[in-house]
Amino acid sequence: MELATRICRTFLFILICATVLIPSRNSEAQGTSGTLPGPINSQQLAVIAERLHLSASQRLSMELAHDDYRHQFRLLREGEIAAFLEEQRKVQGGIPKREVVEKILDEYERINLKIAVLDNTLFDQFLPMLTEQQQSIVPRLRLARERRRYEVQQTMASFGRRTVDLSELFHELDLAQDDFLAADAIIASYEKRMTVIMRKQNKAINRMTLDMMDGLAEQGYIDITQEELLQDPKLLQEVLGHISSIYADLRGKVAEYSDDLRELNMRTYHQVASTIPSIEARHFRNTFYRGTYPRLGLIVAHSEGDWMAKALLLDTLTSEQRDLLRTTSDDYQHQLDLLLATGITSVENFWANFSPFEINQEAADQLASDISELQTRANEINEKMELAVEQQFGAEAVAQIRHEVAEMGNKTTTPVAVESNNALEEDAMYDVIQSYPFSGDRFLPQRINRRDIKRFTQQMQLEGDMSKVLDVLHTDYLERMSSLEILDQLRDARNEARVGSGSEQPS
């Protein structure tokens, strides 16, 4: 098992060198094996149409242009992309020559450029059908698409860290016009800065790949086949040692850009949160934290499940009830904020010393233990809060208030139940701490989440009761998914495999 694990690490290195990147969880990479960005799909086109506030006739013209775009992309995918992926497969399983890797990287960049040309041609076709005001939004849409094209490599460079695009989260908020305009100026500046950093990081990744090949060549490790590595454990051990050392020397610039992205996100989050209403700011924060730190998802779920904050929107409360709920909710959220801050520090410290070629199992186990303790404390805080409220109001009054909250049917209610379940999924599906960053049950489809439901509602143009029916069906769907025994069995099997391998990641 130990040898198989180390071979897996060697394969990971080859994946990096040949730019055979870890398959993206983003559906837009389908059709390219997750190696290259996929086309702008119908879902993303719907988001673009929403950002531009298109009329029915404009939307029809955009869809016609998109049909031609998809045809051109299909030709590229079936031709040059297919040939590129086949060339990649030929070099997997060993250490190729530097010129082979350089050729693949050059081809990767060439195809990426072709995809960029197709994307920009599509946006150019949009312009004549748009008003002057709508045209002013297009440059930001181009930047958003450019960031999407960098996502695959950015994910590989982060080795498990996840950089959330705050622009996407911001435009999903339901803000009043004045609040939106005030915060949108911050987001517009953020979009430019984030795109520039990702652009630079993309170049640094390719440079690091070639430098790693040069480092191996200096040690004489050139053109070694998979069979040679398998037949000579000593050689394999030596190669792995040099790979780890070379990676440690070269990762600095790429890691620097990753740090820049995280600092930019945290700074921008605070700026936006201080500009928009508190309820939306908290939703924005929770979505940002859940995406960036999925291991803290259960703590975030407690914050999202704060029914007291939503109860303050009710007009049936007495002034005394309102004051008590506000005070209790603020104290509850403050305690959760402290737990999240502690958890973020622990996660960041772990990733700061992380190497994909030399897993520190002790550090991974310690982080898992720290997070488990924080989750336990969050549960305890929640139980104390519930007990305190019930003692202040009485069980019957609490039940009535919670019922009225559930009946409000506004946007702050439904995401709580949905995303709480989604946090459980994140914890199970992307268990990056005790295993390799991109391992786990990635062969299973993700659950349909609240963002998907919102998109479905828009695409089907559902309103009123029909929209609420879809929300109810989705909640029932999540409950059924959470009760599937097969997911527990898979999780148990994975844990048993870890124990059986002596704390090494199974192959």
N, C-alpha and C positions, 0 to 999 in steps of 0.2 A: 504493500500500500504506500509506503514511504517513497519508493522509486516511482510509482505511478503519479504520486503527487508532484514530485520534482519534475517529471516529464511534462506534466500539465503546466508548470511554471515556465519551462522551456518553450512550450507551444505558445504561451502568452507572449513571450518575447518575440517569437517569430510573427505573431499576429501584429505586434506593434511595428516591427521592422518593415513588414510588407504592407502596412496600412490596411491589413485585414482587421478592421476595427471591431470592437465588441458590438454585436447587433443592438441597435437602438430600440428602446421600448416604445419609441414614437412610431405610430402607424404610418407616418409619411415615408418611412424608409422601406416599406414593403416593396418588393420587386427588385431591390438592389442588395439583398442579403444584409441590410443594415449598414453596408459599407459606404454608400453614397447617399446623398439626400434624395428623397423621392420627389415626385412632382407636387405642385400646389394642388391639393385635392378638393373635392366638393365641400367638405367641411370647412376647410380654410378659406375657400372662396366665399362661403356664407358669412364668415367672420369679416372678411374684407368688405362685403356688401353692407354689412351692418355698420362698420366703421364709417363708410361713405354715405350712409343714409340714402341708398339708391331708390329711385322710383321703380315701378314695375317694368317700364320700358327699358330703363337703364340696366336693370338686372337681367333682362332677356338678352340684351346686346352683350353683356359681360359673359353670360353663359355660352353664347355662340363663340366668342373669342376663346373662352376656356376650352371648348370642344376641340378647336384647332390646336391649342397648346398641348392638350393631352395626347393628341395624335402624334405631334412632333416628338413629345417625350417618349411615347411608346416606341417610336422608331429608334430613338437613341438607346433606350433600354434593351431592346431586342438585338441591337447591333453592337455598338462600341462598348456599352456597359457589360453586356453578356460576355464579350471577348475579354474584357478587363478582368472580370471575376474568374474566368477560366484560367487566365495567366496567374492570378493569385493562388489558385488552388494548386498549381504545379510546384510552387515553392514552399508550401506548408510542410512542416514536419522535420525541418533541419535548419542549418544556418546557411543561407544563400550567399553568393558573392555580392560584394558591395554594388557592383554595376547593375546587378539584377534588381536589387532593392531600389536603387536610384531611378532605374527605368520605370519601375512600378509607381514610384512617387510622382515622377514627371507625368505619367499617364493619368494618375489620379487627379493631379492638378488640372490637366488639360480637359478631362471630362467634367470636372467641377466647373471650369470656366464655361463650357458649353451649356451646362445646366443654368448657370447665371445668365447667359445670353438669352436662353429660352424664357427664363423668369422675367427679365427686364423687357423683352419684346412683348410679353403679355401685358405688363404694366403700361407700356407705350400704347398698346391698342386700347387700353381703358381711357386714356386721356381725352380723346376727342368727344367721348360721350358724357364727360363730366362737366359740371359747372366749375367756375373759377375757385370757389370755396372748396369743392370736393378735390380739385386738382392739388390744392395746397396740402392735402393729407397724404397724397401718394408717395412723396419722398420718405415719409415715416413708414409706410407699408413696405417700401423697398428695403429699408434697413431691417425691418422685422423679418423679412424673408431671407436676407443675408445672414442674420443671426441663426435662423433655422438651418441654413446650409452648413454652418459651423458646428452644430450641435453634436454630430457624431464624433468628430475629433475632440471637441471640448469635453465630452463625456469620457473618452478614452484618457485624455490628459489628466482628468481629475481622479481617476482610479477609484471611483465610487462616490466621490463628492458630487453633489447635484447643485448646479447653478440654476436658479429659477429666474425666468424672465418676468420682472415685476410689471413690465408694460402690459403683458397679457393679463395678469391678475387685476391690474388697475382697471382695464377696460371692461372687466366683468362686473365691476361694482355698480350699484344702482344709486347714482349720486344726483343731487340737484345740480342744475346748470352752473350756478355760481361756484359751488364746491368743486365741480368737475374742472372748470376752467382754471381755478386757482392751482389745483394739484397737477393738471395736465401740463402746465409749463415746466414743472419739475420733471415729469415723466419724459417730456420731449428732450430735455437736456440729457437725461439718463440714457435714453435710447441711443443717442449719438456716441456717448462715452462707452457704453457697453459694447457696441458694435466695433469700435476701434480696438478695444482690448481683445475681443475675441478674434479679430482679424490678425493682430500681432501674435496672439497665442497660436493660431493656426500655423503661421510660418515657423514659430519656435518649435512646434512639435515635429515638423518635417526635418528641421535642422538637427534636433536631438536624435532622431532616428538614424540619420546618416553618421552623426558623431559616434553613436553607439556601435555602428558597423565598423567604423574606423578603429575604435578602441579594441574590438575583438580581433580585427585584422592585425593590429600591432602585437597581439599575443599569439598569433598564428592560427586562430580559429576561423578558418575560411572554408566555405564550400563543404560543410560537414552534413552528411545525410542523417535522416532519422534512424536508419538501421545502425549506423556507426555509434550513435549516441546510446541506443538501446543495448548494444552489445558490449559497451565499455562504460560501466558505471563510474569508474574513476574519471574518465574524460567528461562524462556528464556532470559530475560534481565540480570539476575544475571550471567548466564553462559557466555553470550556474554562479560560482563564486565571482568570476570576472564580470558577469552580467550585472550582478548586484552591486559590485564596486563601481562599475562604469555608470550605472543608473544613478547612484548616489552622487556622483560628481557632476552629472549633466542635468539633473532634474530642476536645478535652481531657477532657471529663467521661466520654464513652463509653470513651475509652482508659484513663482512670483506673480504671473498673470492670473492664476487661479485665486491667489490671495487678493489681488486687485479687484477681481469680480465680486468676491464675497464682501469686501469692504464697501464697494460701490453699492451693492444690494442693501447692506445693513444701513448705510447712511441714507440712501434714498427712501427706504422703508420709513425711517424715523421722520424724514422731511414730509413725506406724504401723509403719514399717520397724524402728524401735528396740524395738518391743514384740513382734513375731512372730519365729518361727525364721528363721535366716539364708537358708535355701534359698527359703522362701516370700517373704521380704523382697526377695530379688534378683528373683524372678519378678514380684513386685508392681512393683518399680522398672522393670524392663525393659518391662513392659506399659504403664506410665505414660509412660515416655520415648518409646516407639514411637508411642503415640497422640498425644502432645503435639508431638513433634519428628520427624515422619515422614522428614525428610531425613537423620536420623541413624540410620535403621533398619538399615543394614548394620553399623554399629558395635555397635548393640544386639544384632544377630544373633550376633556373635562372643561376646558375654557369655552369651547363651542357649545357645550351642553348647559351653559349657565342660563337656566330658564328665568332667573330673577331679573337679569338685564332686559330680557324681552318683555317680562311682566310690567316693566316700567312704562311700556307703551300703552297699557290698558287704561281706559278711562273709568273703570269700575273700582279702582283702588281708593281707599281713604288716604288722607294725607299722612296719617301715622303709618299705614302699611307701606306707602310709597317710600317714606324716609327709611324705614327699617330694611326694606328690600334693597334700596340703593346702598346703604351702609354695608349690609352683609355681602352684596355682590362685589362692591369695591374691595372689601377685605379678602374675599375669596379669590378674586382675580389677582390681587397683589401677591398672595401666597403662591399661586400658580406661576406668576411671572418670575418669582425667585427660583422656583424649581426649574423652569425653562432656562433661565440664565445659567444655572449650575450645569444643566445637561448640555447646553451649547458649548460651554467651556470644556467639558469632558470630551465631547465629540471632536471639537477642533484640535485639542491636544493630541488625540489619538491619530487623526489624519495627518497632523504636522510631521509625525515621525513614521508614517506608513510607507512601506515599500512592497510592491506587488511580487517581488522576487525573494523576499525574506520576511515571511509573516511572523509577527511577534504575538504568539498565541497568548502569552501571559497578559500583554496589554489589551488584547481583544477580550479576554475573559474578564479582566478588571472593568473594562468599559461596560460590558454586558451586565455585570453585577451592579455597577453604579446606576445604570439606567433602570434596572429592575427595582432598586431601592427607591429611586425617584418616583417610579410608577406606584409603588406601595404607598409612599407618602402622599401622592396625589389622591389615591383612593381614600386614605384616612382623612385628608382635608375635606374631601367631598362628603364623606359620611358625617363628619362633625358639622359641616354647614347645613346639611339636610336636617339633622337633629335639632340644631339651634333654631332654624326657621320654623320647624314644626312646634317647638316649645313656645315660640313667640306668637305664632298665629293660630295654632291648633291644627290637628290633622285634617279636619273637614275644610277649613278655610284654605289650607295649602292645596288640597286636592282640587278645589274649585278654581283657584288661581291658575294652577297648572293646566287645567282643562281649557280655560279661556285662552291661555297662551297657545295651546295646541290648535285651537280653533281660529286663531288670527289669520293663519294662512299666508303670512307675509314671508319675504325672502329670508328673514333671520331665523325662521323656525325650521323649515325643511332641511337646509343644509346640515343642521346640527346632527340629526339622527343619521343622515346619510354619511356624512364625513366621519362620524365616530366609527361606523363600521368600516369605512374606507381606511381609517388609521390602522385598524386591525389587519387589513389586507397588506398595507405597506410593511408592517412589522413582519408579517409572515412571508411575503413574496420577495422582499429585498433585504434579506437578513445578511447585511454586508459586514457585520462586525465579526462574527465567528467563522466567516468563510471568505472566499475571494469576493471582491466588490461586485462582480457581475454574475455571481452564481445564484443559486436558489431556484425557485420554480418558474423560471422564465419561459418554459415551454407551455405553460398554462396561460390562457387568456386572462387579462385583467378584468375585474368586474366593471360593469357599466356604472359610472360614477355620476355625481350630481352635474358636473360640467357636460357630460354626454346628454343627460336628460334635458338640460337647458337648451342645448343645441337642437335636439330632436323637437322640442316644443317650438322653437323658432322656425325650423324647416317645415314642420307640418302646420304652422300658423295656428297652433292651439291657443285658445283663450278661455278665461273663466273656469267653469266647472270641468271642462275637458282637460285643462292643464292640471287641475287638482287631482283628477282621476289618475293621470299619469304619475304624479308624485306618490300617490297611495300605492299604486302598482309597483313602483320602484322600491319603496320602503319594504313591501312584502318580498320582493325579489332579493333584496339584501339580507333580510332575515333568513330566507331559505338558503342562500349561498353560505351564510355564516354557520348554518347547522349541518352542512354537508360533511359527513364523516370522512370522506375520502381526503379532504384537505387536512384534517387532523392526522390521518394515517400517513400522509406524505410528510408532514412536519415531524412526526415521531420517527419515521424511517430515516429522515435526514439527520436528526439528532443522534440516533443509534449509530449511524454510519460514522459520525464524528467521534463518538466515544470509542467505537471499535477500531478506529484508525489511530488511536493514541493522540487525539487532539489535532491530528493533521486533517486537512481538507480532503475528502474523498475524491477520487478521480471521476 
